[in-house]
Amino acid sequence: MSIILYSYYRSSASFRVRIALNIKRIDYEIRPVHLLKGGGEQHREDYLKINPQGLVPTLIDGGTVLTQSSAIVEYLEEVYPTPALLPKSAVDRAYMRSLVQLIACDIHPLNNLRVLQYLKETLNYDDAQHAWYCHWIQKGFSAMELLLEQHDCNGLSCLGNGPGMADVFLVPQVYNALRFNCPMHEFPLISRIYENCMQQSAFLNAAPENQPDAMK
């Protein structure tokens, strides 16, 4: 039985999980959850029974139901360990996870759809959305660029030559930054990693425009 992934094509959290599944060559079935259509399909009663938070992604592996992209990617790493997304060294694994959390905890939560909708619909800050988004990208990416420099990043991936967990999280965040026209010239290492990763099928096939729900 293949893995089921409840996903929205533009969700960066769903994008992460799609990349990880692709890198590990795991077959999966996408069940789209449109976050805007009809007020948001994630709020439907049938979906809330699966994911009480009303968020994507949700991954079902047999009888196991998992939410939160970080937990899902860690699960995939443990249950489907090859090819590995984490390095062997405990120090390198900690460094990799620090980059993951920089994105997943410090950048993405401030810029996800729920926050942008709240700014626009509740606080009436429609004109401030772009400035808000790019501000948090700049803050987070500035720190990450420096961390990559300090660890002698070669620009192929966040650590070493092959894609790892940090790249799985970084690429969707850069994709969204470009979509929102945030300036990226200050982040040459991040930009080179993104360009290198997006030439690989695991990342390219996971991109929003290549999803079955992209034009629906």
Secondary structure as UniProt FT lines:
FT   STRAND          3..7
FT   TURN            9..10
FT   HELIX           12..23
FT   TURN            24..25
FT   STRAND          28..32
FT   HELIX           37..39
FT   HELIX           41..43
FT   HELIX           45..50
FT   TURN            52..53
FT   STRAND          58..61
FT   TURN            62..63
FT   STRAND          64..67
FT   HELIX           69..79
FT   HELIX           90..101
FT   HELIX           102..107
FT   HELIX           108..111
FT   HELIX           113..117
FT   HELIX           118..122
FT   HELIX           126..128
FT   HELIX           129..150
FT   TURN            151..152
FT   HELIX           165..179
FT   TURN            180..181
FT   TURN            185..186
FT   HELIX           188..197
FT   TURN            198..199
FT   HELIX           201..204
FT   TURN            205..206
FT   HELIX           208..210
FT   TURN            212..215
//
